[in-house]
Amino acid sequence: MLIDTDTLLAYGATPKKWYKGEQIFAQENEARYFHQIDVGSVKMTSLTNDGKEFIQGVFHEGHSFGEPALWLQKPYPASAYAITDSLIYRLTREKFLHLLDDHPPLFKRLFAIFAERLYCKTLTANILVNNSPEEKLVAFLLKIKNENKLIENGLVPFTRQQLADFTGLRVETVIRTLVKLSESNKVKIIDHKLYFR
């Protein structure tokens, strides 16, 4: 958790409930709040020119999201949606900056988060420029493995549709490609579940 709940509340944060599928903010909206997830999960997405959703990131309990736009006073570069029913603490930009001024160690944590996200964005860019669907999927699976996002025994926690949304591929292409990767023992598919080691 970036900032403990008591500290957020002391600086005027308010909890807000969001329901599964509900939009938290839209791409191009003015960034006005620091958001930290107490319960649930959130995805940040943008749309491609042909109207396909591209997942920029997925955030879970204890994570914050949307800070770069808030920090720079720029519009959000992506939209945010609740993946599950979620409880999110929101703190205005002014109060968030005041909190950071009063708690300098949080600057170091925030800087580390920004650095990690920038690193992940670079890995994602490398995935997207790979030519073949096989290369894109294997690179994405390696990325989530290195981020320790695989579940027990290498279970991939994403649906085929989410893999398509992360990689810019069509879901049909993801399904065909995973079958090929399974045949070459690069992934395992057991009871329709995807495993990667």
Backbone bond lengths (Angstrom), bond angles and torsions (degrees), N, CA, C in turn:
res aa  C-N    CA-C-N  psi(-1)  N-CA   C-N-CA  omega(-1)  CA-C   N-CA-C  phi
1 M - - - 1.448 - - 1.527 108.73 -
2 L 1.294 116.51 131.17 1.455 120.82 -179.08 1.534 111.00 -68.22
3 I 1.330 116.70 -53.57 1.470 121.31 -177.67 1.526 107.88 -128.19
4 D 1.344 116.94 129.96 1.467 118.31 -178.73 1.531 109.79 -67.82
5 T 1.314 114.69 151.12 1.465 122.69 -173.36 1.521 112.11 -58.96
6 D 1.319 117.80 -41.46 1.467 120.52 -179.12 1.526 111.15 -60.27
7 T 1.329 116.52 -40.38 1.470 120.21 178.77 1.527 110.28 -66.73
8 L 1.328 116.77 -44.21 1.461 119.43 177.43 1.530 111.13 -57.25
9 L 1.321 116.22 -46.97 1.467 120.39 -179.07 1.522 111.45 -64.62
10 A 1.325 116.98 -37.59 1.466 120.78 179.58 1.520 111.62 -62.50
11 Y 1.325 116.99 -28.33 1.468 120.86 179.70 1.531 112.70 -96.11
12 G 1.315 116.21 8.81 1.460 119.23 172.58 1.509 116.21 98.34
13 A 1.330 117.91 14.32 1.466 119.78 177.32 1.529 110.03 -65.03
14 T 1.312 115.77 148.15 1.459 120.26 177.40 1.524 108.60 -122.48
15 P 1.336 116.94 136.84 1.466 119.83 176.69 1.527 109.21 -80.13
16 K 1.321 115.42 141.24 1.465 120.39 177.51 1.517 108.62 -136.10
17 K 1.320 116.33 133.61 1.467 122.59 179.31 1.529 108.50 -88.54
18 W 1.322 116.14 134.11 1.467 122.76 175.52 1.521 106.79 -124.79
19 Y 1.301 116.34 137.98 1.459 120.89 -178.93 1.525 110.55 -95.92
20 K 1.325 115.77 154.15 1.462 122.60 -178.99 1.526 110.08 -47.55
21 G 1.333 116.40 127.15 1.455 122.76 178.46 1.517 114.55 87.19
22 E 1.322 117.71 -9.39 1.466 120.90 -177.69 1.532 110.67 -75.79
23 Q 1.340 115.19 140.02 1.463 120.35 179.36 1.528 109.78 -80.55
24 I 1.324 115.63 130.46 1.455 122.09 179.59 1.525 109.66 -89.13
25 F 1.317 115.98 -45.36 1.464 121.10 169.77 1.523 108.39 -153.01
26 A 1.322 115.80 159.50 1.467 121.60 -176.60 1.524 110.51 -106.71
27 Q 1.317 114.30 149.35 1.457 121.19 173.81 1.526 108.25 -53.43
28 E 1.311 116.51 137.39 1.469 124.98 -179.16 1.523 113.79 80.74
29 N 1.367 118.64 -5.37 1.463 119.45 173.04 1.525 109.36 -68.83
30 E 1.320 115.32 152.92 1.455 120.71 174.42 1.530 109.03 -67.22
31 A 1.319 116.12 134.15 1.467 121.17 178.30 1.525 108.43 -81.14
32 R 1.333 116.69 114.07 1.465 120.56 -175.69 1.522 113.23 -119.89
33 Y 1.347 118.20 -17.39 1.461 120.76 -173.45 1.522 112.41 -129.71
34 F 1.333 114.42 147.87 1.455 122.34 163.27 1.522 105.42 -84.41
35 H 1.332 117.24 131.10 1.472 122.21 -179.11 1.529 109.25 -116.79
36 Q 1.335 116.35 131.19 1.463 120.96 174.18 1.518 108.69 -134.29
37 I 1.333 115.63 129.41 1.466 121.75 -175.08 1.526 110.01 -82.10
38 D 1.324 115.36 125.00 1.457 121.05 174.77 1.527 109.62 -93.28
39 V 1.330 116.42 -44.21 1.463 123.13 178.89 1.525 107.74 -138.68
40 G 1.338 116.72 136.93 1.457 120.37 174.25 1.514 113.51 106.62
41 S 1.342 114.61 -163.05 1.458 120.70 179.47 1.524 109.74 -150.41
42 V 1.338 114.24 154.66 1.463 122.62 -172.88 1.517 108.60 -135.91
43 K 1.340 116.17 145.00 1.466 119.78 171.94 1.515 108.40 -120.02
44 M 1.328 115.16 143.29 1.457 121.05 172.33 1.513 106.78 -107.12
45 T 1.333 115.96 128.57 1.461 120.95 -174.92 1.521 111.07 -135.08
46 S 1.315 114.39 157.28 1.456 120.93 169.51 1.523 106.78 -133.09
47 L 1.313 115.55 163.68 1.463 120.41 -179.85 1.519 109.85 -102.89
48 T 1.326 115.75 139.03 1.454 120.51 174.76 1.529 108.40 -78.25
49 N 1.329 116.50 170.95 1.473 120.64 -179.89 1.520 112.35 -59.08
50 D 1.334 117.63 -29.72 1.464 119.96 179.79 1.534 112.26 -92.52
51 G 1.350 117.00 14.03 1.463 121.10 173.26 1.516 115.52 85.21
52 K 1.337 118.08 7.55 1.460 120.52 177.87 1.519 110.35 -82.45
53 E 1.330 115.32 143.42 1.456 120.36 176.66 1.529 109.20 -76.97
54 F 1.335 116.07 136.28 1.461 122.00 174.48 1.522 107.17 -121.92
55 I 1.325 117.14 118.52 1.461 121.52 -177.98 1.529 109.10 -78.61
56 Q 1.328 114.97 119.88 1.471 121.04 178.27 1.525 111.37 -84.66
57 G 1.334 116.33 -30.93 1.457 119.84 -179.12 1.520 111.15 -175.87
58 V 1.329 115.37 156.58 1.454 122.69 176.70 1.530 106.62 -125.49
59 F 1.336 115.77 133.40 1.453 121.74 -175.19 1.528 109.85 -127.17
60 H 1.323 115.88 144.72 1.457 121.53 -174.90 1.526 110.60 -125.43
61 E 1.329 115.20 -174.59 1.462 121.66 -178.09 1.525 111.48 -49.63
62 G 1.337 115.54 132.27 1.455 121.00 179.83 1.511 114.03 88.10
63 H 1.338 117.48 -11.18 1.462 120.91 178.81 1.521 110.30 -89.42
64 S 1.306 115.12 152.83 1.455 121.65 170.46 1.526 106.98 -110.08
65 F 1.324 115.82 163.52 1.476 119.05 -179.42 1.518 109.61 -152.66
66 G 1.331 115.31 154.23 1.453 121.93 176.65 1.516 115.09 81.12
67 E 1.340 118.72 10.12 1.455 120.45 -175.61 1.526 115.32 -67.53
68 P 1.350 120.35 -36.75 1.470 117.67 -178.02 1.530 113.02 -56.22
69 A 1.322 117.13 -44.42 1.466 119.90 179.29 1.527 110.25 -65.00
70 L 1.323 116.56 -39.47 1.463 121.03 178.96 1.524 110.23 -63.14
71 W 1.317 115.10 -46.84 1.461 120.72 -177.93 1.530 111.09 -61.95
72 L 1.336 116.56 -42.81 1.464 121.64 -176.57 1.527 113.67 -86.12
73 Q 1.330 117.03 -4.89 1.464 122.89 -174.88 1.537 110.42 55.34
74 K 1.328 113.83 48.16 1.470 122.48 178.12 1.512 108.64 -116.17
75 P 1.331 117.44 161.51 1.475 119.45 174.57 1.529 110.07 -66.57
76 Y 1.330 115.42 153.65 1.459 119.28 177.50 1.532 109.82 -62.84
77 P 1.337 118.26 133.47 1.464 121.23 178.62 1.527 113.17 -81.99
78 A 1.336 116.70 -5.54 1.464 121.49 -179.30 1.527 107.78 -151.14
79 S 1.315 115.55 164.90 1.463 121.44 176.25 1.524 108.87 -95.02
80 A 1.335 116.09 154.87 1.462 121.39 178.29 1.523 109.49 -120.64
81 Y 1.345 115.67 135.11 1.467 122.78 -179.87 1.517 109.74 -131.94
82 A 1.323 115.85 145.23 1.462 120.47 173.44 1.529 108.24 -74.16
83 I 1.319 116.96 125.74 1.465 121.73 176.03 1.527 109.16 -79.77
84 T 1.326 115.06 -36.71 1.469 122.60 177.20 1.526 106.96 -129.20
85 D 1.319 117.29 168.71 1.459 118.87 170.79 1.526 106.67 -55.03
86 S 1.323 116.59 132.13 1.463 120.52 -171.62 1.521 111.68 -138.10
87 L 1.320 114.81 151.00 1.453 122.07 171.52 1.523 106.43 -116.89
88 I 1.333 115.50 121.02 1.462 120.90 -173.94 1.522 109.16 -126.50
89 Y 1.325 115.76 131.26 1.461 120.63 174.15 1.518 108.91 -86.07
90 R 1.336 115.04 133.13 1.464 121.17 179.08 1.524 109.07 -119.49
91 L 1.331 114.36 136.46 1.455 121.45 179.90 1.520 107.36 -133.26
92 T 1.336 117.23 130.08 1.465 119.59 -178.34 1.525 110.57 -60.78
93 R 1.311 116.22 156.74 1.462 121.94 -179.23 1.521 111.00 -56.37
94 E 1.313 117.25 -46.45 1.458 121.61 -178.10 1.530 111.05 -59.50
95 K 1.318 117.02 -45.84 1.466 120.77 -179.87 1.527 111.08 -70.27
96 F 1.340 116.84 -34.77 1.460 120.72 177.54 1.527 110.19 -63.06
97 L 1.328 117.51 -45.59 1.472 120.58 178.89 1.526 111.02 -64.27
98 H 1.316 116.91 -37.59 1.468 121.25 176.80 1.541 109.46 -63.08
99 L 1.334 116.89 -43.57 1.465 121.54 178.19 1.534 110.12 -59.30
100 L 1.338 117.04 -44.42 1.467 120.49 179.63 1.528 111.34 -64.47
101 D 1.338 116.88 -39.28 1.471 120.08 177.27 1.523 110.88 -61.06
102 D 1.324 116.26 -38.20 1.468 120.82 -178.17 1.527 113.19 -79.99
103 H 1.329 117.86 -17.08 1.473 122.12 -176.93 1.539 109.75 -131.83
104 P 1.339 118.26 75.18 1.467 121.51 -177.16 1.537 115.72 -52.54
105 P 1.357 119.90 -33.79 1.475 117.56 178.93 1.533 113.31 -60.89
106 L 1.331 116.85 -23.81 1.463 119.02 178.09 1.527 111.93 -67.88
107 F 1.343 116.77 -28.03 1.468 119.91 175.85 1.536 109.93 -59.29
108 K 1.343 116.01 -43.45 1.469 120.89 -179.09 1.531 110.14 -63.39
109 R 1.339 116.31 -42.55 1.469 120.22 177.97 1.518 111.12 -63.46
110 L 1.330 115.97 -44.28 1.460 120.67 -179.98 1.531 110.43 -63.69
111 F 1.322 117.06 -40.93 1.463 121.20 177.60 1.529 110.12 -61.53
112 A 1.335 117.30 -41.79 1.471 121.04 179.22 1.532 110.35 -63.67
113 I 1.330 116.78 -40.06 1.467 120.69 177.93 1.523 110.20 -63.46
114 F 1.339 116.58 -45.20 1.469 120.33 179.17 1.528 110.67 -61.31
115 A 1.327 116.52 -42.58 1.468 120.46 -179.71 1.531 110.76 -63.28
116 E 1.341 116.75 -43.57 1.463 121.10 178.95 1.528 110.70 -61.79
117 R 1.325 116.56 -44.41 1.465 119.91 -179.64 1.511 111.77 -66.04
118 L 1.326 117.36 -38.84 1.463 120.42 177.62 1.525 110.44 -64.05
119 Y 1.322 116.14 -41.54 1.458 121.01 177.03 1.536 110.57 -60.44
120 C 1.335 115.84 -45.27 1.472 120.75 179.46 1.527 111.32 -64.65
121 K 1.329 117.05 -37.85 1.474 120.10 177.85 1.527 110.30 -63.41
122 T 1.329 116.60 -37.11 1.463 119.99 178.12 1.526 110.09 -66.41
123 L 1.330 116.88 -42.53 1.463 119.76 176.17 1.528 110.71 -61.19
124 T 1.335 116.46 -41.71 1.463 120.55 179.00 1.527 110.82 -62.84
125 A 1.324 116.67 -41.86 1.474 119.97 178.00 1.524 110.22 -60.70
126 N 1.342 116.58 -40.17 1.463 119.98 177.73 1.531 111.30 -63.71
127 I 1.327 116.48 -37.00 1.463 120.68 177.84 1.522 110.05 -63.43
128 L 1.311 116.55 -44.83 1.463 120.83 -174.75 1.527 113.37 -69.14
129 V 1.337 117.30 -26.80 1.462 118.54 -179.55 1.527 112.70 -85.99
130 N 1.327 117.70 -10.76 1.470 118.91 174.43 1.521 108.97 -61.57
131 N 1.325 116.59 145.73 1.456 120.47 -172.20 1.520 115.16 -79.55
132 S 1.306 117.65 -44.00 1.462 118.94 -172.26 1.526 111.39 -95.43
133 P 1.339 116.43 152.54 1.465 119.47 175.20 1.534 112.39 -59.03
134 E 1.345 116.58 -35.95 1.465 119.96 179.00 1.525 110.49 -61.00
135 E 1.333 116.33 -45.86 1.464 120.54 179.94 1.529 110.87 -63.39
136 K 1.329 116.69 -41.15 1.464 120.15 179.83 1.522 111.34 -62.79
137 L 1.321 116.26 -47.27 1.470 119.20 -178.39 1.524 112.24 -67.24
138 V 1.319 117.66 -44.20 1.468 119.96 179.45 1.527 109.90 -63.61
139 A 1.330 117.64 -42.09 1.465 120.42 178.56 1.529 110.89 -62.71
140 F 1.337 117.30 -41.05 1.457 120.10 178.57 1.533 110.57 -65.59
141 L 1.330 117.27 -42.79 1.462 120.50 179.35 1.533 111.20 -64.02
142 L 1.327 116.84 -38.58 1.468 120.28 175.80 1.528 110.51 -63.80
143 K 1.317 116.16 -39.60 1.466 121.10 179.36 1.527 110.50 -61.59
144 I 1.330 117.51 -49.30 1.464 118.22 -178.23 1.532 111.41 -70.20
145 K 1.335 116.37 -28.99 1.468 119.27 175.46 1.526 109.72 -64.90
146 N 1.333 116.74 -44.92 1.463 120.86 179.94 1.530 112.23 -67.06
147 E 1.324 116.96 -25.57 1.464 121.62 177.46 1.529 111.55 -87.40
148 N 1.340 116.47 5.44 1.471 122.67 -179.30 1.525 112.16 58.08
149 K 1.324 116.40 39.56 1.459 120.24 179.31 1.523 112.48 -98.56
150 L 1.330 117.47 -3.89 1.450 119.50 175.30 1.516 108.66 -74.68
151 I 1.323 115.64 146.53 1.457 120.46 -180.00 1.533 107.73 -90.65
152 E 1.309 116.82 -179.34 1.461 123.57 -177.99 1.527 112.12 -43.70
153 N 1.303 115.37 135.78 1.473 123.94 178.92 1.524 113.39 62.34
154 G 1.334 118.08 21.54 1.463 120.92 176.25 1.513 114.58 83.44
155 L 1.342 117.75 17.20 1.463 120.83 179.17 1.520 109.73 -66.81
156 V 1.323 116.20 127.95 1.465 121.98 178.90 1.532 107.90 -81.63
157 P 1.346 117.68 123.85 1.469 120.25 -172.95 1.529 114.78 -85.08
158 F 1.331 117.42 19.28 1.452 120.36 -176.97 1.528 110.94 -121.04
159 T 1.318 115.89 147.89 1.461 121.35 175.87 1.522 109.59 -76.12
160 R 1.324 115.91 168.88 1.475 119.36 176.15 1.530 109.78 -61.10
161 Q 1.339 116.48 -39.19 1.464 119.93 179.03 1.526 110.98 -63.37
162 Q 1.317 117.47 -41.21 1.463 120.23 178.77 1.523 110.92 -66.39
163 L 1.336 117.68 -38.20 1.466 119.93 175.67 1.521 110.24 -60.77
164 A 1.327 116.52 -39.94 1.462 120.62 177.01 1.523 110.18 -63.54
165 D 1.333 116.38 -43.07 1.461 120.48 -178.96 1.522 112.43 -66.45
166 F 1.328 117.31 -32.92 1.462 120.93 178.41 1.527 111.93 -74.31
167 T 1.320 117.22 -34.18 1.466 120.69 -171.79 1.524 114.14 -102.53
168 G 1.315 117.59 -7.86 1.452 119.93 -178.85 1.519 113.59 79.24
169 L 1.324 116.92 11.14 1.463 121.54 178.76 1.524 109.76 -92.45
170 R 1.323 116.21 163.32 1.464 120.29 172.08 1.526 108.02 -79.64
171 V 1.321 116.20 150.06 1.465 119.43 -177.18 1.528 110.85 -61.49
172 E 1.321 117.56 -35.33 1.469 120.40 177.87 1.525 111.04 -62.63
173 T 1.346 115.33 -38.24 1.467 120.19 178.61 1.520 110.26 -67.32
174 V 1.326 116.66 -40.36 1.473 120.58 177.91 1.523 109.75 -60.22
175 I 1.320 117.69 -46.00 1.466 121.45 -178.30 1.530 110.48 -61.81
176 R 1.325 117.18 -49.06 1.480 120.76 179.26 1.529 111.33 -60.89
177 T 1.337 115.39 -41.86 1.464 120.02 -177.11 1.524 111.13 -68.09
178 L 1.320 116.90 -38.60 1.468 119.51 178.43 1.524 111.20 -65.13
179 V 1.316 117.57 -35.30 1.466 120.59 175.71 1.528 109.36 -62.00
180 K 1.340 117.00 -45.24 1.476 120.71 178.05 1.532 110.90 -62.05
181 L 1.342 115.79 -43.47 1.466 119.06 -179.67 1.524 111.10 -66.36
182 S 1.311 117.00 -31.73 1.460 121.25 176.61 1.519 110.37 -68.09
183 E 1.334 116.47 -42.64 1.474 121.12 179.20 1.519 111.72 -63.28
184 S 1.350 116.82 -30.11 1.468 119.94 178.89 1.537 111.66 -95.79
185 N 1.337 116.50 13.47 1.473 123.91 176.33 1.529 114.30 61.02
186 K 1.322 117.80 25.84 1.469 120.40 175.66 1.524 111.07 -86.64
187 V 1.326 116.46 -23.84 1.464 122.41 173.34 1.516 107.26 -137.80
188 K 1.330 115.78 166.85 1.462 120.58 173.00 1.521 107.59 -124.01
189 I 1.326 115.03 139.29 1.454 121.18 174.40 1.522 106.86 -119.01
190 I 1.327 116.13 114.43 1.457 122.25 -178.52 1.522 107.65 -127.24
191 D 1.347 116.06 120.49 1.468 121.12 -178.22 1.515 111.27 51.97
192 H 1.335 116.58 45.24 1.464 124.35 178.09 1.525 113.67 67.42
193 K 1.337 118.11 7.50 1.447 121.74 177.83 1.521 108.96 -101.70
194 L 1.322 115.53 142.38 1.463 121.96 -176.43 1.517 110.89 -98.79
195 Y 1.352 115.95 131.32 1.450 122.32 178.45 1.530 109.06 -123.30
196 F 1.338 115.66 143.04 1.461 120.68 178.70 1.525 108.00 -142.49
197 R 1.339 116.09 135.48 1.477 119.54 179.71 1.487 110.99 -124.03
